[in-house]
Amino acid sequence: MESSDSFGVFLKNSFGDRYLYEVNGIAFNQVGATALYENHFGDTFLKETQLYIIVGTDSGLLIDFLKNRQRSDSSRYIFVELDSVQKRLEQEGLLADLPADFSVVTLENLWAQANTFKVNDYLYIDSVSHVNSLCAVDGRLSEYRDLSLKIEDSLGRRKNAVVAEIGLAYFAERQLENLAENQTESIVLKDQFKGKTAVLLAGGPSLDDMLPWVEENRDKFFVLAVSRISRQLLQYDFVPDLVFSVDPQSTSFDVSREMLQMWDRTIFVHAYHASPQLVGQWSGRSLYVGERFPWVSKMNPTNLKVSPPTVTNTALNAAIAMGFKQVILVGVDLCYADNGITHAGGSNESIAGPRLGDTLSIATNDGGQAETGVGYASAISFLSGQAQMATQHGCRLINPNPRAAKIENVEHVSLDEIVLEPLDCDPNAKLLVLLPDSADNQTRQEYYSSVLEELNRADEQLKEIGKLAAKALSYNEKLFKNKKDARKAKAQFEKIEKTLNETFSDLSVFVKKYVIRKFLKIVRPNYEGTESSQEMEEVIHTYYQAYKEGSSDLRKKVQSAAERLHSRLDEENSHPDFARLAEQWQKDKQPGRALVWLKLHHKTAEQLDNADRQLFEKLEAEFSDIMAETETGQMKKVRRFRSLVGVRERAMRYFRAKDEEALKRLDDGLSIHQNRVAADNLGSLVKGLQLELKGDIDGALTHYQALVGDVYNHLTEEALKRILSLALQEKHYEMALLALECLSNAAVVYKPKYAELLRITGNVMAAADAYVAYLEEVPTDLTALIQLGQLYQSMGECQAAQQVFDLVLEQDPKNQTAQNLISSLRGVE
């Protein structure tokens, strides 16, 4: 990283904005900072009660912008700067007298300052925003993008910890939606496969190369797979023994829907909160992981646990619990392929192309380096912890991929060195024996009825909790408005709390978890001091209003779940109301449930009248369309992550490190990127850098010169700088002057360098003109003033030199260099 002195002087644009060119380049030259910020950030900084962690200050301009904007009294702003830039801003006095709600820190001090600003209180109410300043978005200094990625990673870990602590309503809602299918506990698998070997298949790029080995040795191990690779497995006509899914989002269905075609050949193991579109449209046998109900219930037996953060972690946790002596990880790469491809062939991510921007470098099993994303980097530490636990349980974890992320406690053993023994049983038959019989009509009806009974119990308790909350709100008004009623109101509060905590303890706790963020509104991160009576009244009101709203919202969810269970019971009837069944399936976005029903009740289906048959065919067609859809929401999201922002900085980082292999990997990725125009331009830069490292100067110049045209951008600037460097190295001064002329015409910061090269090459008059042009725009650059004065002195223009040196002393009366030069002029006289 550059020192604070290397940034030079602050420049000023025509809008009056002062900035460091090395930080912001020409970002503010066409449109002033204020207009640019208003357009770029919009209402980003107008949220109430928010902690903003902002990467970079844009040479202090973003601080000034926010200081002059109306801000929420309950919000805080932490700017995270590069150490050298922070020191430069301090030298200019730009960090003096900051508002109390502002702080500028380096990464080293970020979390200490965040704790001072009560970051956990903001996290509890989901009110921490990670924002990139324009210099971090632009990435002129690659250190800003690295800084942003590190903050994204550490903030993500803290958010995950809070989510794990307080839970999320979203998971509970999916849990209630899956109640009908959360029938058989996965605990039946525990310790049933001691001494055996399992292979866990995930979606990393190496899956393509290793799947043939898995097929070849299929009789020697059990196969567990994550659901998102189902499309690829079906292309090989390969079906695992168990297929796992965890994520509750609809995108999980988008990437995993092909698994529904395996219904009769594998067993589905899903988290209690997995996507209902997968769980409800699954026709085969299944097991659930986690708890059946989101509140304490007798219907929550001991079960295997969900292991965050990914489905791979949950599948591995299950494999360890099942008793396998070794688990071979295939496609568990946790990093990208050398060409930037992030997932196995055939996946949406692979189809979208390589991910080349916003990456981190990590060590691989072969001792090399690979790129990865923040999510994968975080998962590495989780997997390391699981691997340690596996060792303690006598389970050995092996990853045969040399280019996978190196993970502590996971052994790297090549495929030909892995010792395998043939299984003594058929995996599928073994698994089916373990599963209780839930395929008959009576068993399903009994289960649905018992779940309905528990839902009805919960609904009644939630109703009573709502009534108690309404009473408390009424008493709250009396407590602070009528002193005579205060004592009575306090007694009633105590009675209500006792009832909530004792009589309805299970459901009251669940209400708090479900709407925890509403309860946490009483937490004020910026609060200091004692509450007034009015504030106390507001706190109590917020508390019981959260109870009231939470119990009301939950009743709707519970009643909706009960409706679904009644529909499931109707599915079991010999003469169901098919139109009502279809209505429920469509409401749940599960048209494929009609096919599940058909497989279980084909005789009943034969009795459907024409209207019901047409309705069935409509559902079947709708499901077929969904299964055939290619431009899904998940695919659109993946394409957005294939941006090439940050690739230029990454290339230059590799070049400075003389890492030819890394540049080759980047070049390979660019060659297959779908944004051909941008990728080809970046490819020219990368190819030039590779040739320059190899010593092929002419070849490098050819690629750099291809980037110089009518439009000036960061890529053009980088190419011109490389041309300049090579031209000076080869003493091609005309080429060097041409490159510097182009640079100085586009950015004033290059004019002193252009002037100096003109002087060195003997064109002193042009050099003086270049200095004068520069100093008209940047009159505070004392170094350039002294250089101009010395140039005049060498030309014999002593009076002009004296005037220039006097300008230096006007700004810095103690400048020893100027004083010495003036003395030398007098000696000449």
N, C-alpha and C positions, 0 to 999 in steps of 0.2 A: 504494500500500500504506500502511496505517496506521502511525503511529509507535509505538514501544514504550509511550509514555505513554498512548496512546489506548485501551489495552485495559482500563484501570481496575484495580480491585482483584481479587484472587483470591477467588472465592466458595467456600463449603464446603457440600457437601450433607449429608444425614443419615447418610451412610456414612463421613463424614470425608474424602472426596475433595476436594482443592482444585483449582480449575480457572478458566480465563479464559472468561467467557461468550462473548465474541466468537469464540473458537476452537472451543469445544465445545457452546455452547448448553445445552440441557437433556438432553444425551445420557446423563448419568450419574445423573439424578435419580430414575428409577424403579428402576433396578438399579445397584448400586455398580460401580466400575471393575473390580475383581477378577473379579466374577461375569460381567460383560459381556465382559471380555477372554477369560476361559476358554471362554465359549460361542462367541464370534466367531472366535478364533484357533485353538482346539483345540490340536493338537500342531505347529502351524506353526513354533514357535520351538524345537522339541526335536530338530531334525536335527543329526547329527554333521558336523563339519568344514564349516561353512556360513558364508558372508559374507552378512549381512542388510543390505540398503539399505532403510531404513524412512522413509517420507515422513511427517514430523510426529512430535511427541512427545505429543500430547494434553495440552498444558499441563504436560508433565513426568510425567503419570500413567503413561504407557507405560514410561518409563524406570524408575520405581519398581517397576512390576509385574515387569519383566524382571530387575531387580537382585535381587529376592527369589525368583526362580524358579531351579530347577536348570538350569544351562547347560552345554553341551559345552565342554570346555577348548580345543577346536580351532576354535571358532566365534568370529566377530567381528560387532559390531553398529554400523552407522553410521546415525545419525538425521539426516535432512536437514530443517532447519527454515527457515522464513521468517526473514529477517534481523531484522525487528522483534520477532518472537516470541522468537527466540533471545536478544536483548538483554533482553527482559522476564524471561525465565527466569533469566538471569544476575543481574539486579537482585534477584531473590528468593533467590539462592543455590542454585538447584535444579540447576545444572550443575557445582557444586563436588564434588570427590572422586569423580569417576566411576570405575568399574572400568576396568582397563587394556584390556579388550576392548570398551569403549564409546567412541564419539566422537559429538559433536553438531556438525554443520557446516552451513553454507549451501551452496546449489547451486554457488556460485563455487569453493568449496574441496572439493567432493565427491571429485573424482577424484584430487586430491593426497592426500587422506586414504585413499582406496581403494588407491592405490599403496603407501602406508605399510603398509596391511593386506594387501599382496600380492594384489591383486584378480586378476591374471592367473593366479596359481596356482589360485585358486578357480574361475576361468572354465574352466581346462583340465580340471577334474574336474566341470564342470557343477554347481557348488555356490554360485551367487550367486542370492539370492532378493530380488526387489523386492516389498516389502510396504507397503500403505497403512495408516497408523494410522486410528483412527475419524474423526478430524477431516478426513482426506483422503478417506475413503469418503463421509462426510456432505457435505463440500463447503460448509460454512457460509461459510467464506472461500474464494472461487473461486480464490484464488492457490494453494491446496493442490492443486487438480485440475490447474492449469497446471503446477505443479511436478512432479507425478506423471507427466504426459505427457512432459515434457522428460527426466525420468530414464528413463522407458520407452524413449524414442527413443535416448538416448545409450548406455544399457546394451545395447539391441538391436544397435546398431552394433558394440559391442565383442564381443558374443557371436557375431555373424556373422563377424567377423574371426577369432575363434578357431576357429569351425567350418570356415572356409575353410582355416585353417592345418593343423588336425589331421584334418579329414575326419570323416565320420560312418559308423558301421557300417550304419545304415539305408540309405544310398545304395548302399553296396556290395552289400547283400542284394538290392535291387531290380535292380542291375546284373546280378547272377548270374541272377536270375529272367528277365531280358530277353535273355539270351544268344542264344537261338534266333532272336529277331527283330532283334537288333542286327547285321544282315547287310550292309546297304549304307551306306557312309559318305556323309555329307552334303557332303564335300569335293568331290564331283562338281559341285556348284553354283558353286564358286568362280570368280569373274570371267567368268561366262557371260552376264551381262545388262548389260554396260557401255552407258551412254548411255540406258538405259531408266528408266522411272518405276515405282515400286511404291507401293501403299497398304497400310499396316499397320493392321488392324482389331483393336481391343481392346474391353474391356467397359465403358467409362465411359458415363455417362448420355447424352452427346452422340451416341452411336452411332445412336440412334433418329432423330435429326433429319438426320444426314449420310449415312445408308445410301442413301436415294433418289438422292443426287448420285453416290454410288459406282456404283450400278446404271446410271445414265444415261451415265456415262463409262467403262463396263466395257471398252470396246475400246481404251482408251488407257493402260492400266497392268496390271501384274501385281498380284494381290491375295494378301496374306499375312494370316492371321488366327490369333488365339489360340483354343485349343480350347474355352474356357469359353463362347464366344458362339455355339456351334453351334446351340443351340436357337433363338436369335433369328434367325440366318441362314436356318434352314430355314423359319421362318415367312414369310420373304420369298422362299423358294425360291432363295436366293442361295448359291452354293458357291464358296469361294476356291480359288486355285490350290495353295496350300500351307496346311496347318493345323498349328499348333505346340502341343506340350505338354511340360512340364518336371517338374511336381511329382510326387513319388513317393507322396504320401499317397492313401489311398482316397477322400478327399473330392474329389480331382481327377477321379476317375471319376464321382462324383455330379454334378459341374457340367458335365462334358464328354461324357457318354455319348452324347448325340445325334449327335456327330460320326461314330459308327459307321455311321450311315445314309448318310453321304457316301462310303463306301468306294470306289465305282466312278467318282467324279467329281473326286477331289482326291488329293493326295499328303500323307501324314502324316510330319511331321518331328518326331521326339521325342528328348528327352534320353536318354542311356544308362540313366538311373535313373527314367524316367517311370513312371507307374502301370502295373503289369503288366496290370491289368484292361483298360486301354485298348490297350496295345501288343499283348497276346496275343489280343485279340478283334477286332483290326483285320483286315479281309479284303482290303484293297487294297495298293497299293504304298507303301513307306515308306523313310525315311532316318533314320539315327540321328546324334546330335550327341554328341561326347565320345569316351571310350575304350571299347573293347569289353570288356576285362577290367580288373578293379580292381588288377591287379599288372602289373609290367613283362612284356610278352609280344611275340613276333614278330607276333602277331595283332592288335596295336594299331597300325594304320597312322596316318599323319597325317590329321587330321580337323578339322572346325570345332569350336570350343569352346563349352561351355555358359557363358552370361554371366549371373551372378546379379544381382539377387535374384529376378526374376520371369520368367515366360515371355515377356513383352513385350520384356525386355532381350535374351533369347536370340534371339527372332525378329528384332529389330532388328540384332543382331550378324550374323546370317545374311544379312540384306538388304545390309548394308554389304559383307560378304565376297563377295556375289554380283555386286557391281559397279554397282548402281543409282546413277544420277546424282542422283536425288532420291527421298526417301521421305516420303509424306504420312501423318501420324499421325491416324487417325480413331478416336475413342473412347479415346484416350490422354489422359484428363483429369487424372488424379492428384488429383482433388478431387471434392467432392460437388456435385450440382445445387443450385440455390438453395433447393429445398424439402427438402434433406437426403437425397434418393435417391442411393445410392452407385454403382449399376450400371445398365446399360441395361435397358429394359423387357423383361419376360419372364424375367429371371434370378431365381434364388432370393432374392437380396438385394433386388431391386426388389419382389418379391411380399411380402417381410417388412416393407417399409415404410421410412421414412426413418431414418437414424442421426443423432440430434440431440445425444447426450451424448458426452463425451470427445473433443472435436474441437479442432483447431488452425486458426488463420486463416493463409491464405497469399495471395500476390498472384496475380492472374490476367492473362491476355493483354490484357484490355481496361482495365487499370489499376485494377480493382476488387479486392475481397476475396472469398474463398470459404472454406468449411470443408473440412477434410480430416482424415484419421486419421494416426496415427504411422507406419504402414507406408507410406502414400503419401508422406508428408513425407520419409521416408528414401529412397524410390525416386526422388524428384526430383533429388537430388544424384547418384545413380548415372546417371540418364538424361542429366544435363548432361555428365558425363564421357564418356559414349558419343557424345553429339552432337559434342563436341570432336574425338573420334577420327574420326567420320564426316567432319567438315570436312577433316581431314588426308588422308582418302582420296578427297576430291573428291566427297563425297556431301552433298547439302543436305537438312536435315530441316525439315519444315514442319508446323505444327499450325494448322489453319484455325478451331479453336473459340475464340472470344473469351473464353469462360468457363473454359478449361482453365488449369491451373497454368502460370505463367510460368516457363520453363526457359531458362537461359543456353545459347546456341548453337543453340536451336530457334527458327526464325523463325515469327512469326504472320502468315499471309497468308490473306485471306478466300477462300472457295471460288471466287468469280467472278473473282478476280485470279490464280489458279493457272494457269500456262501448261502445256498438255498437247498432246502429238502422238500421233496414232494409232499403235498398234503395227504393226510390219511382220511379225509372226508370231503364231501361235496359242499362247498361253501354255502350255496343257496339252500340246500336241504338242511344243513346245520342251522341256518338262521331261521328257517320256517318252523323248525321244531321248537325254537325258543319263544316264538310269538304265540300269545294266547289266541284262541279262536274268536275273532270279532267279525267274522264274515257272515254270520247268520242274522236273520231279521230280528229275532228275539233279543239277542245280545245288544244290538244297536239300539233298539227301542228302550231297553232297560237303562242303557247308558244315557241316552238323550233325556229320559224322564228324570234321572237323578241329577243331571246338570240343570235342568229346568227348576227343580226343587231348590237347588242352591241359588240360582238366579232370583227366584221369587223371594227367598230369605233376604238376599242382599237388597233387593228393591224396597222391601218393607223397611229395612233399617235405614237406607238412604233417605226414604221419605221422612222418617222420624228425625234424622239428623238435620234435614232441611227445616223442619218445624222448629227444632231447638235453636237453630241459627237465626231464624226469623224472630223468635222471642228475644234472643240476646240483642239483636239490633234494636228492638223496641225498648229494652231496658237501658241500652246505651244512651238513648236520647234522654231518658229520665235521669240517668246518673249525673249528667253534667248540666241539666237545665233546672232541676228542682232538688235543692239540698235535702228537703224532707224525705224524698224518695231514694236518696243516694244509698243509705244503709240497706234498704230493702233490695235495691237493684244489685248491690254487691253480693248479697246473699244468694240472689237468683243466679248471678254469674257463676258462683261457686257450685251451685247445684247443677247447672247446665254442663259445666266442665267435668264434673264428676260423672254425670250420665254419659257424656261423650267418651270419656276415658275408661269407663268401666263397662257399662251396659253395651255400648256400641264401639268398643275399642278396635276391633278388627276393621270395621268399615270406616271409622273416623280416621284411622291411620292411613287407609287407602285414599280417602278423599284428599288428605293433606299431600300425599305423594302425587296424586293425579293432577292437582292444580297447585303444585308447590310454588310456581312462579307468582301466582296470585297471593299466596301467603307471604311470599318474600317481598312483596311490595312494601311491607312494613319495615323492611331493611332499607336504610338510607345510607349509602356508602359515604356520603359527604357530611353526615350528621355529627355534630359535636355539641355537647351540652345536655341540658335536661329538657324534657317535654313540658310544654304548657298544657293547660286543661284542654284547649282546643286540639292540640296535637295528639294528646292521649285519646281523645274522643275519636279522632280520625284513625288512629292505629287500631283501636278496638273495632271500629266500624269496618275497616279493611279486613281484619281478621275474620269476623263472622260473616261478612259479605262473601269472602272466599269460600267459607264453609257452605253457605247457601247456594252460591253459583256452582260450586264443585259438586255438591250432592245432586243438584238439578241436572247438570250436564251428564253426570254418571248414570243417573236413572235412565236417561235417554239411551245411553250406550247399552246398559243392562237390558232394557226393554227391547232394544233392537236385536241383541243377542238372543233373547227369549223368542222373538219372532222367528229368527233363523232356526232355532231348535224345534219349534213347532212345525216349521217347514220340513225339517229333516224327518220328523215323525210322520208327516204326511207322505213323504217319499216312500215310507215303508208300507203304506196302505195298499190294499189290492185294487182300490178304486180311488186314486188320489185326484184332487182338483188340480189338474195339470196346468191350467192357466195361472193359478196362484203360485205353483212351484216355479213356473217360468218367470213370473214377476219378481220373486225373491232372487232367483239366479241373476236376472238382469240388474237388479238393484245392487247386487254384490259384484257386478262386473265379472260374472263367472258363467258365461254361456256354455262353456265346456262341461259344466255340472250336469247338463242334460245327457252327455255321453256316459258320465259316471253312473247316473241313475239307470241308463239303459243296460249297462253291463250287469248291474245288480238285479234289475227287474225287467228282463227282456220279455217275459211272458205277459206282464202287465202292459208293457209297451205295445204289444201286439193288439191290445184291446182299445187303443186310443181311437177316437173318432176322427173324422177328416180335419176338423178345425184344429184339434190338438196335434195331429200329424203335421199339419202345415206349420204350426207354431214350433214343433220340434225341429223341423227342417230349417226354419228361420234361425233358430239358436245354433244349429249345427253349422250353417253357412257363416254365421257371424263368428263362431269360434274358428272356423277354417281361415277366414280373412285375417283374424288376429294372429294366428300361427304363421301366416304367410307374409305378414308385414315386415318390411326391411328397414324403412326409415323410422325407427322407433324413437321414443323420447330419449332412451339411453344412447342410441347412435348419434343423435344430434348433440348430446352432451359431450360425447367422446370427441367429435369433430372439433368442438370448441377448444379442447385441450391439445389440439395438434398445431397450435400457434408456433410460429418461428421466432417469437420475441425472445431475446436472450441468447440466440444462437451465435450472433456476431461476437458478443463478449466471451462466450464459451470458447469460440475458435481462437480468439486472441490470448485467452488464458493458457490454452494448450500450446500455442506458439511460443509464448514467453517461457513456458516450462520445457520447450523443445521436445514435446511429446508427439512424435510422429504417428505412433499407433493410435492415439486418441483422435488426432486429426483425420486419420484414415477412417476410423469408425464414424466420425461425424460426416465425412464425405459420402460414405456408403448410405447413411440415413437420408441425407439430402437428395441422393439420386433416386429415391423411391417415394419422396414426399409428394403429396397430391397438389400442393400449391407450387406449380412448376415455375412460374415467373420468379417468385421470391426465392425459391429453393435454388434455381439456377444461378441467380445473382450471388447468393451466399456461397454456392458451390464454387463460383469463380474465385472468391476470396480464399476459401479453404484450400482449393487446389494451388493457388499462388503461394500460400503459406507453406504448404507441403514441399513445393518445388524450391522455395527459398531455403528451407532447412536442409534440403538435399544439395544445395549449392548451384542449382540451375537458375541463374539470375535472369536470363533471357526468357525462359519459360514462365517464371514468376511474373515478370513485367507484362507479358502478354495477357495473363489473366487479370492483373490489376488494372491495366489500361482499358480492358473491356468494361470496367465498371465506371469509367469516367465519361459522363455525358452532359446533357443540358440540365438535368435535375441533380441538385446537390442534397445528399442525405448522409446519414451516419456511415453507410457502406461506402459511399463516394469518398468521404473524408478518410476512412481507414485505408482505402486503396491509394489515395494520393499520399498519405503519410508513408506507406510502404514504398511507393515509387520514389519519394524523396529520400528515404533512407538508403535504398539501393543505389540511386543515382549518386549520392554523396560518397557511398562506399566505393563505387566504380569511377569516381571523379568525372561523372557526366554532368558538368555544372549547368549546361543549358537545360537539360531535362529537369534538374533539381530546381532551377529558377522557375521553370514553367509550372512545376507541381506546387511550389510555394506561392506563385502568383495566383493560381486557382484557389488555393486554400485561403490566402489573405483576402481575396475578393469576396469569399463566402463568409469568412469569420475574421473579425478585426484582430483577434488575439494572435493570428499568425503574421501580422504585418511587421513586428520587430524582427522576427526570424527572416522574413523576406528582405527587409532592409539590410540586415547584417550580411546575408549572402550576396546581395548586390554590392555591398562595400568590399567584401573579400574578393569578388570577381572584377573589381576595378570600376564599377559603375557608381561612382560616389554621388553624383548629382541625383540619380534615381533613388539611391539609398536615402539621401537626405529627404527627398520628397515623400518617401514611404514612411519615414519616421514622423514627419510633420503630419501626414494624414492620420497616422495612428494616434498621435498625441492630441489631435483635435477631438478625438472621440474619448480618449482615456488620458486626460491631462494629469492624473495623479500617479502615473507610473514613473517613479523617480529613476528607476533603472534605465528606462528608455530615454528619459530626458538626458541623463548623463552620457549615454551612448551617442545621442544626437550631438551634444556639446563636443564630445571628443572627435566626432566626425568633422564638425565645422572647424575644430582646432587643426585637424590634420590637413584640411583644405586651405588653411591660412586665413579662414574667416573668424578672426579672433573676437571681433565685436559680437558677431552672432553667437559664438560660443559663450562669451561672457553673459549675454542675455539669457541663454538657456540655463547656465549654472545658477544665475540669480533666481530663476524660477524654482529651481530645486531648493534653494535656501529659504525662499518664501514659504514653502510647505514644510521644510525640515531645517530650521536654522542651525542645528548642530551637525548637519551632514558633513562628516569629515572629508569624504571623497570630493564633494563639490568645492569645499574650502581649499583643498590641496590643488585642485585643477585651476581654480581662480588664481592661486599664488603662482602656479606655473605660467599662466598667461601673462601675469605682471612681469615675470622674469624675462619673457620674450620681448615685452615692450622695452 
